[in-house]
């Protein structure tokens, strides 16, 4: 490719080969736009994300392998290995990532703008083959006894893992002995999953179109369903919840039956103790001189007090120092009888 591109370059008539090359003659760089910050020690390259990260600007996930146009800068040295720093812009927002190479640990460090997704584990605990560190390699080269012990440990580890490896190998052979049957089962399962995915996508599309929305839908959960029913004022309860509610109602009720007569009697007694007779609109049966007061109370309660006051003014003045007479026992019984006291109680008052 390089040789072919070199032959297709256009050389102007005033080109002088003594300058040293076509780029020097035109005053441009071979990398064109990628070298627009070369005077600052920055060159633009294609950088591939080495691991999964979380963007601190938009809080979105960026997967490993996503490529960016990054500004590459040399920031130091690790012995004879240069340490480079890469600055790139998030493709989902205006945030910038700054990632630096770590040649000492063969890794990359996030300086700012992002957060690494922690999905690392210890390979020794998973039974994986771990490369030896520099200290172990140096000790293996210098110490013969340590090399012998290390080799014996490796042999023991191999003998321990051999039965498990043989079991896995046999299981794989049994599962894939008949390739056609295994392939048919996998294709049937994939076909079923694909049908379910298409059906769900169609339902989601119909729901979004009906609601005039353009947002991604999440999976439906039982908690969301209960909250939705509560918002619609139609709560759905399970059989156990209904049973508990009935038990609470039965426990809160009284074990003995209550009569309406005793309840009315108690209400009448409380009303007599709290407020005035005229405010309650209660009139005695045996009082024949209060017919005008009865009509005023029954016709219009707010105006009843005015009519009564007028009648009082028309009457001659009496001694105000004398206390009002308390109603007799018979009058009290007649007042209470208006609220539904039985005939037995009236006979007791007589």
Buried (B, 14 or more C-beta within 10 A) or exposed (E): EEEEEEEEEEEEEEEEEEEEEBBEBEEEBEEEEBBEBEEEEBBBBEBEBBBBBBBBBEEEEBEEEBEBEBBBBEEEEEEEEEBBBBBBBBEEEEBBBBBBBEBEEEEBEBBEBBEBBEEEEEEEEEEEEEEEEEEEEEBBEEEEEEEEEBEEEEEEEEEEEEEEEEEEEEEEEEEEEEEEEEEEEEEEEEEEEEEEEEEEEEEEEEEBEEEEEEEEEEEEEEEEEEEEEEEEEEEEEEEEEEEEEEEEEEEEEEEEEEEEEEEBBEEBBEBBEEEEEBEBEBBBEEEEEBEEBBEBBEEEEEEBBEBBEEEEEEEEEEEEEEEEEEBEEEBBBBBBBEBBBEEEBBEEBE
